[in-house]
Amino acid sequence: MEDNKVLTYIDSVLENMPADWLRLTTHRLDIYNEQLAKTQFLEQFEALFEAGNAQTAALSALPTAFDYIRLGHPLSSVLEWALGRLHNLKPENVISFSSRTMPVLAVLRKNLLTQKNTRIVYTGNLPAFFDAETLQYVYGYKFELERVEKLEELAGFDGSTVFFSEEDEVGQARLSPAIDFYVSVYMGLGSVLLVNGEQNSEYVSEIQHVRRRESIAMTPANCLVALQRLLKKPTPEQKKSDAEATKAKVRSLINEITGTTAKALIGSSGLSMQYAIMMGLVHDALDQHPGKDIKFIVPPNCYGGTNDQARRIAAILANVEVVDLLVDGENDMVQSIDTVLEKIASQDAVPYIIAEIPTNPRVEVPNLIQLKEVLSKARYTAAGQPAIDPVFILDQTFCPNVQFLAEDGVLSTVRAISYVSGSKFPSGGKATAGYCVANTKAEALLEKIDKHLQLCDNEATELQLEILAEQLPSMNQRIAEAYKNTRAFVNFIKDTLPQAKINFVSEELAQQGFTPSVFSLDLPTKGNTPEEREGYKRELNNKLINMMITEIPHESKYCVSYGQLKGCYWTIPATSTQGTTKEADKDYIARVSLSPDMDLALHKKVFADFVKQI
């Protein structure tokens, strides 16, 4: 009876769900509390269920669930809630993934850190993408594989038992006390992990964190199909698409935009792509430089996902260490790289540099000629032998139109890889897919990176590729138009509030092709002590953002996004993108990103009103 009630309600929800649930990367940014993101959504959704209310207006009023698809969204939360109800599990014990292998890797990671045994049990055959040898060699994961005909055959085991099951029907998992983690794999959709037993509840947050940092949740479109299968309803006839042709088209567009010729790789998100890059480079170092330490050189105040992911990799691999690279404010990226590379060369270690250009949130661009020179410089170990040359891994999400890696590009003479978060300008905020390219010097590394993208099953979905194929052709034009709006708004703020400090590219840099549409704003402050001045500035930041999103709710949103098709997004990096950064490195400033399609005059008016109030 309870199951029927759940399924009947889900049926009504799917009939009436807001269109935004399916087509936006973040729903209801105006009701977003990061600390309560999933619990708040599900608590209110549960109340609607108990009241039997599935009206569109009620569903539309639900707050944001998790953050832009990577960690989760309304439809993944509904799918997990429904499966939890049907299997008598808490909704947080049900975790969906776009990837079919990442849920298993999440358990393996946790058990490696706690030195607990893992047994992976399966019926039939393990899929080809599950590469046990590489998981042990590169990731250091330890596990036993056991094939069984029936679950009843399972003997006791001192450790965690993961059951890996390829299934056609959704919601048919059969839990037993012998299984700790049940992974239902759905071809073309992703997977759902059921965390079984109270003794395994401590895994939940860490598995969710793997999904947040190294993968993504099952996408909205695929969650909808999974829910329809759960209801035994025919899924809409999928329009016949040639996935390989679409992928080839997207790769061609990426090569054209970046000025590269090597095969572009396309992941389910920017961080999925970055994870494949990092693990691919670890693999290459193990093969090419066995026994040598690996150093990932990362700015401590860069995007929190990058920072966190690098440290998470270092936490499980004894020969990998994260080295801070100071790039913003009083620090010069080129000088910092020179200093760090000299030290790593003397240690005869393998140097991998991850950097954002322009930097985030200070929007600074280093002297690129000096950058090339410092990366090309011959260095020597303490023993006087030639040091291993660095690989420069460039996050160019803020300037995907700049051809750093082209044959005549500024980084053409050093080993360089660049990647972009596709949730920004490439898709216009319509999908999370990210991509990576390499110059000719680093092209050989792509094979290893691709291997880990496949192993983690983190490639972009067919729909993500279709969205990129649709949006990429207009990307450079949208970047140019958004830059015009941003320059006009920045100039207006300078005139209206000259005491404010604005971090944005110079006109000279813009003429060189650096035309981001994001800037940071350090508002003027007052007070007798540094603490008073900082406190006042933070209050002023919030007042400005609240005015903008209250008075222009159809355009101004509170979000870290960038490259959206419409509107203007505001955030404070210290409380969002820099969530995992050390407190001393955080920036409590306003970050603003503008689009090509927005009411600039209205934004100027509201800002002028704000200035009158301070």
Summary of the structure (lengths in Angstrom):
residues: 614
radius of gyration: 24.5
end to end distance: 60.1
largest distance: 76.3
contacts: 2152
relative contact order: 0.10
helix: 44%
strand: 15%
